[in-house]
Amino acid sequence: MKKNNSRKLDLYVYLVVLICVFIMFMGTFLSYYVKTNKEKNKNIIHNSVLMALTFNGKEQVNINNIKPGWNDKLEFSVTNYSSDTIGKYKIVLEIITPLSNMVDEFFVYSVESTCDNKDTTNSLINSSDTVIPVVSKELNGGVITPNTTHNYVINFKLNKNNKKYNNTLFSARVRVEEDK
Amino acid sequence: MDDGKTQTILLSIIGIATLLVAIIGATFAWFSITVTGNENASDIVITSNNLGQVSFTDGTVIDLGAIMPGTFTTKTFTVSQTDPSATGKISYNIMLNVKENTLTSASKNEFVHSLKSSGNTNGGTLAVLDKTPVPEKSMIIGSGVIEGYEVHSYEYTIGLNNIDANQNEAQGKVFSGYLSVVLTEDKIGK
């Protein structure tokens, strides 16, 4: 009887050892699989977008004692100097000194743009006459392919009207930021 | 007989301990694979952005016709990072783009240009030129590197030196061109 029990115990031990070996094989296989997958993930591609905002002339619009009919413009370009990476950017219309604390329906801006590359991936920022805000505003959506230049003109104008603008100042500039 | 029983119990304990370790190991591997393993693992693309700003205060175009000896024209411009918190580098070339130049050959190396620079506050590299003869064709006249947030200021001067000699040959000669700044990619570490 005791011999039978001992045999049973031995059988249990063999069974446990067998299961252990099986599980260890599984563990080793899974560990190897994890390792190879981690190695797959090690392919890190580091792209860099090199863009430049270029002003050819003034960088800021300033007007003292504005009168209806006034207009001015800012001209600049955005160039992607990268050879292989598409860049995304936004134009920030920075209002340094607003015309007043409230928007004026006659005081508008528009954005005209041209591109030297016909690749349709390029996306330019355009805007018809829009009321100039009293605080800075982001104009999103610029996408520029490698070795491409986007040319911009932002027109500012105070449409003719009968309102009085006594000693009113206005000052604004643009900057370009990456659009994530 | 007791020895055999003790041995069996010992073997059982070792076996169970091994089983436990194996299960823990396998479970850990399983969780690892579910967290990090990816059969469709693809490349990780990291895109960093460098945005520079080039400002030509008084335009880029240089038109010199009927130039008098001792007359110089100046153009000022800046090259900078747009982000004040920037830490990266931006390399650039300053180019003189020549459309027409009949002055250089007629001026006996007295048609010269210079580039004064400042602003490498973080140890960046500035381009400098000192009364060098103007090239007949377009060329890079200087290179710089912006380190972090720097504003490199340049004053470009172009003109005809006045010398104690006959400079009549330069009469009626013209120079027409423009300046440009081209950012250059730094492929190191890419």
Contacts between the chains, C-beta under 8 A, distances in Angstrom:
chain1	res1	chain2	res2	distance
A	2	B	1	7.1
A	6	B	4	6.1
A	6	B	5	7.2
A	6	B	8	6.4
A	9	B	8	4.5
A	9	B	12	6.8
A	10	B	8	6.5
A	12	B	12	6.8
A	13	B	8	6.8
A	13	B	11	4.7
A	13	B	12	5.7
A	13	B	15	5.2
A	16	B	12	7.3
A	16	B	15	3.8
A	16	B	16	6.5
A	16	B	18	7.6
A	16	B	19	5.6
A	17	B	15	5.6
A	17	B	18	7.3
A	19	B	19	6.3
A	20	B	15	6.8
A	20	B	18	4.7
A	20	B	19	5.0
A	20	B	22	4.9
A	23	B	19	7.2
A	23	B	22	4.0
A	23	B	23	6.2
A	23	B	25	7.8
A	23	B	26	5.2
A	24	B	22	4.9
A	24	B	25	7.3
A	24	B	26	7.8
A	26	B	26	5.4
A	27	B	22	6.2
A	27	B	25	4.4
A	27	B	26	4.0
A	27	B	29	5.2
A	30	B	26	6.6
A	30	B	29	3.8
A	30	B	30	6.1
A	30	B	32	7.7
A	30	B	33	5.7
A	31	B	25	8.0
A	31	B	29	4.8
A	31	B	32	7.7
A	33	B	33	6.1
A	33	B	37	6.5
A	34	B	29	6.2
A	34	B	32	4.8
A	34	B	33	4.9
A	34	B	36	6.5
A	34	B	37	5.4
A	37	B	33	7.3
A	37	B	36	6.7
A	37	B	37	4.2
A	37	B	38	6.0
A	37	B	39	7.5
A	37	B	41	5.8
A	38	B	36	6.0
A	38	B	37	7.7
A	40	B	38	7.5
A	40	B	41	4.0
A	41	B	36	7.3
A	41	B	38	7.0
A	41	B	41	5.1
A	41	B	44	6.7
A	43	B	43	4.3
A	43	B	44	7.0
A	44	B	43	7.0
A	44	B	44	4.7
A	44	B	45	7.9
A	44	B	46	6.4
A	45	B	43	5.1
A	45	B	44	7.0
A	45	B	45	4.7
A	45	B	46	7.2
A	46	B	46	5.1
A	46	B	48	7.1
A	46	B	189	7.4
A	46	B	190	5.6
A	47	B	45	6.2
A	47	B	46	7.1
A	47	B	47	4.7
A	47	B	48	7.5
A	47	B	190	7.8
A	48	B	47	7.0
A	48	B	48	4.8
A	48	B	49	7.3
A	48	B	50	6.2
A	48	B	185	7.3
A	48	B	190	6.9
A	49	B	47	6.3
A	49	B	48	7.4
A	49	B	49	4.9
A	49	B	50	6.9
A	50	B	50	5.0
A	50	B	52	7.6
A	50	B	90	7.2
A	50	B	183	5.3
A	50	B	184	7.9
A	50	B	185	5.5
A	51	B	49	7.2
A	51	B	50	7.2
A	51	B	51	5.1
A	51	B	52	7.3
A	51	B	183	7.9
A	52	B	51	7.2
A	52	B	52	4.4
A	52	B	53	6.7
A	52	B	54	5.6
A	52	B	181	7.6
A	52	B	183	5.1
A	53	B	51	7.0
A	53	B	52	7.4
A	53	B	53	4.8
A	53	B	54	7.3
A	53	B	82	6.5
A	54	B	53	7.6
A	54	B	54	4.4
A	54	B	55	7.5
A	54	B	56	7.5
A	54	B	181	7.4
A	55	B	53	7.6
A	55	B	54	7.2
A	55	B	55	4.4
A	55	B	56	6.6
A	56	B	56	5.2
A	56	B	59	5.9
A	56	B	60	5.7
A	57	B	56	7.0
A	57	B	57	7.9
A	57	B	58	7.7
A	57	B	59	5.8
A	59	B	55	5.7
A	79	B	183	7.6
A	81	B	182	6.8
A	81	B	183	4.3
A	81	B	184	7.0
A	81	B	185	6.4
A	82	B	185	6.2
A	83	B	185	6.2
A	85	B	47	6.6
A	87	B	49	7.2
A	89	B	51	7.6
A	175	B	53	8.0
A	175	B	82	6.4
A	176	B	51	6.6
A	176	B	53	8.0
A	176	B	82	6.9
A	177	B	51	7.2
A	177	B	82	7.3
A	178	B	49	4.2
A	178	B	51	5.9
